[in-house]
Amino acid sequence: MHVNGELLQEGRRKIHPRSVSFDAAIAEDEKLKVGIIGCGHLGKQLVNVLLRLVPIPPESLQISTRRPESLVEFQKQGVRCFYDNPAVANWASVLFLCCLPSQLPNICLEIQSKLEKTCIVYSFVSAIPIPRLKLLLNHTNILRAQYHFAEDIDDIWGENKEITAVLQDPVVLRATCPYSNAGGVILNIKWLEGVFYSVINVCTARNVFHSHVLHILNKLFLSVHLESCGKDKSSCPKFQLTDFMNKSYVKSLFHKRPFPWFDLSAVQSKDTPFSQHLAATPVLQDHLTLLYCDYFGISLTKEELPEVSPGSSPQGDEG
């Protein structure tokens, strides 16, 4: 999950509406503000990941929980912990729901009028599907990871370890990689599509022209290259408008216009131009896998993936 937080932070650093300079107030608004509602065992693990591995500054994190007095450890680090769900929802640019399924309807009723349209709501409440959550929140900017489980799940997940330790174990990290079935748990790739469209929505909210958004996506997601890219640059994927929108819509889109606003709940439940593009482009899947592994420092064998181009930079080219 800390990959998602890092991508959002990096995306915000690269986003500049047209070529307008920010004043101090806008610069303050650009800071990633993460809210968490519910802080039982799952919520505490999430906080540790955000603080230690992303890392997010403590002042950029707020937690609403019925028992804030139990979070002294986080408060000492500078995290605001209190019980006010609407306030946290209104403040956050990314909001994690870590409550029990039985608590969710009342929480949604409390916060639905407080959410900014641009707030990304990330639900860990697996019992509540996205369409239901969309209705409860009256909100479309929702992400929720979904998994498929094999009959035989490998015992690699470190059930008795702290999550921060588990997420630094190369064996576990390999198993969490998109398109990997190692470990017996497979991430539904619709989540990855949701992440892409959520980055586009962040840009749309700032009136970034679609041509610059494509540049941002290429910098964020295609910054590490395969050996084949060095030999044949035409084989190296670059995102195009038609990868994310229907061709008929693209024809009517003016050059100096932002992308339209995308309903993330629909993106994760229906076929999209990007899901078709991903499925039909194995080299793009390879690039995304390589980026994931590079981010975590995971080495890949030749059998697992083509070699990285010797001239490529993990940080991507500037410009």
C-alpha positions in Angstrom: 0.0 0.0 0.0 2.9 2.4 0.6 3.6 2.2 -3.2 0.2 3.9 -3.8 1.0 6.7 -1.2 4.5 7.2 -2.8 3.0 7.5 -6.3 0.4 10.0 -5.2 3.1 12.1 -3.5 5.4 11.9 -6.5 2.5 12.7 -8.8 1.6 15.8 -6.8 5.2 17.0 -7.1 5.1 16.8 -10.8 1.7 18.4 -11.3 1.6 22.0 -12.2 -1.7 23.4 -13.6 -0.7 24.7 -17.1 2.3 26.8 -16.3 0.9 28.8 -13.3 3.1 29.4 -10.3 1.8 28.4 -6.9 1.5 30.9 -4.1 2.0 29.8 -0.4 -1.7 28.8 0.0 -1.7 26.6 -3.0 1.6 25.0 -2.0 0.1 24.2 1.4 -2.9 22.6 -0.3 -0.6 20.5 -2.5 0.6 18.5 0.6 -0.7 15.0 0.7 -3.1 14.8 3.7 -3.9 11.2 4.8 -6.8 10.5 7.1 -7.7 7.2 8.7 -11.0 6.2 10.2 -10.8 3.3 12.5 -7.6 2.3 14.2 -7.8 -1.2 15.5 -5.1 -3.8 14.6 -5.4 -3.1 10.8 -5.4 0.7 11.2 -2.3 0.6 13.4 -0.4 -1.6 10.9 -1.4 0.9 8.2 -0.1 3.8 10.3 3.2 2.1 10.9 3.6 1.5 7.1 2.8 5.1 6.2 5.1 6.5 8.9 8.1 4.1 8.4 8.1 3.0 4.8 6.5 5.7 2.6 7.3 7.8 4.7 4.6 10.3 5.4 5.3 13.2 7.8 3.4 12.8 11.1 1.8 16.2 10.6 0.3 15.0 7.3 -1.6 12.2 9.1 -4.8 12.3 11.1 -6.7 9.4 12.8 -10.3 9.3 13.9 -10.9 6.5 16.4 -13.3 5.8 19.3 -10.3 5.4 21.6 -7.7 8.0 20.7 -6.1 7.5 24.2 -4.9 4.1 23.0 -2.7 5.7 20.3 -0.2 7.4 22.6 2.7 5.9 20.5 1.5 7.8 17.4 0.6 11.0 19.2 4.2 11.2 20.6 5.4 11.1 17.0 3.2 14.1 16.1 0.1 12.3 14.6 -3.2 13.9 15.5 -5.5 11.3 17.0 -9.1 12.1 18.0 -12.7 11.0 17.5 -14.3 13.1 14.8 -15.0 11.2 11.6 -16.5 14.1 9.6 -13.5 16.4 10.4 -11.0 13.9 9.2 -13.0 13.1 6.1 -13.2 16.8 5.3 -9.5 17.4 5.8 -8.0 14.4 4.0 -7.0 14.2 0.4 -6.7 10.4 0.8 -9.0 8.7 3.3 -8.5 5.1 4.5 -11.5 3.3 5.9 -10.3 0.7 8.4 -13.5 0.1 10.4 -15.7 -3.0 10.9 -18.3 -3.7 8.3 -21.1 -3.2 10.8 -19.8 0.3 11.5 -19.5 1.4 7.9 -23.1 2.5 7.1 -23.2 4.9 10.0 -19.7 6.2 9.3 -20.7 6.8 5.6 -23.7 8.7 6.8 -21.5 10.9 8.9 -18.9 11.7 6.3 -20.7 11.7 2.9 -21.4 15.4 2.9 -17.9 16.3 4.1 -15.9 14.5 1.4 -14.3 16.7 -1.3 -14.9 15.3 -4.8 -11.2 14.9 -5.2 -10.6 12.9 -2.0 -9.5 9.4 -2.8 -11.3 7.0 -0.4 -9.4 3.7 0.0 -11.5 1.0 1.7 -10.1 -2.0 3.6 -13.7 -3.1 4.4 -13.6 -6.1 2.2 -17.2 -7.2 3.0 -18.6 -4.1 1.3 -18.3 -4.1 -2.5 -17.4 -0.9 -4.3 -20.9 -0.3 -5.9 -22.5 -0.5 -2.4 -19.8 1.8 -0.9 -20.4 4.3 -3.8 -24.1 4.5 -2.8 -23.3 4.8 0.9 -20.8 7.6 0.4 -22.4 9.3 -2.6 -18.9 9.4 -3.9 -17.1 7.9 -7.0 -13.4 8.4 -6.2 -13.0 5.0 -4.4 -10.3 2.4 -4.5 -10.4 -1.1 -3.0 -7.9 -3.9 -3.6 -9.5 -7.3 -4.4 -7.7 -10.6 -4.4 -8.1 -14.1 -5.8 -6.9 -17.0 -3.7 -5.4 -20.2 -5.0 -6.3 -23.5 -3.4 -2.8 -24.0 -2.0 -1.5 -20.8 -0.4 2.2 -20.8 0.3 3.2 -20.1 3.9 5.3 -17.1 3.2 3.1 -14.3 4.6 4.6 -14.0 8.0 1.4 -14.0 10.0 3.2 -13.4 13.2 5.4 -10.6 12.0 5.0 -6.8 12.0 3.7 -5.6 8.6 6.8 -3.3 8.3 9.0 -6.3 8.5 6.9 -8.3 6.1 7.0 -5.6 3.5 10.8 -5.7 3.5 10.9 -9.5 2.9 11.9 -10.1 -0.8 9.9 -13.4 -0.9 6.7 -11.6 0.2 7.4 -8.6 -2.1 7.8 -10.9 -5.1 4.4 -12.5 -4.2 2.7 -9.1 -4.0 3.9 -8.0 -7.5 1.1 -7.4 -10.0 0.7 -10.3 -12.4 2.4 -12.7 -10.0 0.7 -15.8 -8.6 3.5 -16.6 -6.2 2.3 -17.3 -2.7 -1.2 -18.2 -3.9 -2.7 -14.7 -3.6 -3.3 -12.8 -6.8 -4.2 -9.1 -6.9 -7.1 -8.3 -9.2 -5.5 -6.1 -11.8 -8.6 -3.8 -11.8 -7.0 -2.2 -8.7 -4.0 -1.2 -10.8 -6.4 0.4 -13.3 -8.0 2.3 -10.5 -4.6 3.7 -9.4 -3.9 5.0 -13.0 -7.3 6.7 -13.3 -7.0 8.1 -9.8 -3.7 9.8 -10.8 -5.5 11.2 -13.9 -8.3 12.5 -11.7 -5.7 14.3 -9.5 -4.5 16.0 -12.6 -8.0 16.8 -13.8 -8.8 18.5 -10.5 -5.9 20.9 -11.2 -6.8 21.5 -14.8 -3.6 19.9 -16.2 -3.9 19.5 -19.9 -4.1 15.9 -21.1 -0.8 16.1 -23.0 1.0 16.9 -19.8 -0.9 14.2 -17.9 0.4 11.6 -20.4 3.9 12.9 -19.8 3.4 12.6 -16.0 2.1 9.0 -16.4 5.1 8.1 -18.5 7.5 9.5 -16.0 5.8 7.8 -13.0 5.1 4.4 -14.5 7.5 3.9 -17.4 10.8 5.1 -15.8 12.5 1.8 -15.8 13.2 0.0 -19.1 13.8 -3.4 -20.6 16.9 -4.4 -22.6 14.7 -4.5 -25.7 14.0 -0.8 -25.3 17.6 0.0 -25.8 17.8 -2.1 -28.9 14.5 -0.9 -30.4 13.0 2.3 -29.0 9.8 1.7 -30.9 9.2 -1.3 -28.7 9.2 0.8 -25.6 5.6 1.6 -24.6 4.4 5.2 -24.2 0.9 6.1 -23.0 -1.5 7.5 -25.5 -4.9 9.1 -25.1 -6.6 6.1 -26.6 -5.2 3.9 -23.9 -7.5 5.6 -21.4 -10.5 6.8 -23.4 -12.7 5.6 -26.3 -11.4 6.7 -29.8 -14.7 8.5 -30.5 -14.3 10.6 -27.4 -10.6 11.3 -28.1 -11.6 12.8 -31.5 -13.8 15.4 -29.8 -11.2 16.3 -27.2 -9.4 19.6 -27.7 -5.6 19.6 -27.3 -5.5 22.1 -24.5 -8.0 20.4 -22.3 -7.7 18.2 -19.2 -9.0 14.6 -19.1 -12.6 14.1 -18.1 -13.4 13.1 -14.5 -13.4 9.3 -14.2 -15.7 7.3 -11.9 -13.2 5.0 -10.1 -16.0 2.7 -9.0 -16.9 2.1 -12.6 -13.3 1.7 -13.7 -12.8 -1.2 -11.2 -16.0 -3.0 -12.1 -16.3 -2.6 -15.9 -14.1 -3.1 -18.9 -12.2 0.1 -19.9 -10.0 1.1 -22.7 -7.0 0.8 -20.3 -8.0 -2.7 -19.2 -8.1 -3.7 -22.9 -4.7 -2.0 -23.5 -3.1 -3.8 -20.5 -4.4 -7.2 -21.5 -3.2 -6.7 -25.1 0.2 -5.3 -24.3 2.5 -7.8 -22.6 5.5 -5.4 -22.9 3.6 -2.9 -20.8 2.9 -5.6 -18.2 6.6 -6.3 -18.1 7.5 -2.6 -17.6 5.0 -2.3 -14.7 6.3 -5.4 -13.1 9.9 -4.2 -13.5 9.0 -0.8 -12.0 7.4 -2.5 -9.0 10.4 -4.7 -8.4 12.8 -1.8 -8.9 10.9 0.3 -6.4 11.3 -2.5 -3.8 14.8 -3.5 -4.8 13.7 -6.9 -5.9 16.1 -8.7 -8.3 14.6 -10.6 -11.2 16.1 -13.6 -13.0 16.3 -13.8 -16.8 13.6 -16.4 -16.7 11.3 -14.1 -14.8 11.6 -11.0 -17.0 13.9 -9.6 -19.8 17.0 -7.8 -18.5 16.9 -4.1 -17.7 18.5 -1.9 -20.3 22.0 -1.1 -19.1 21.5 2.6 -20.0 18.2 3.0 -18.2 17.9 4.9 -15.0 15.6 3.8 -12.2 14.6 7.4 -11.7 13.8 7.9 -15.4 15.2 10.6 -17.7 14.7 14.2 -16.8 12.9 16.6 -19.1 
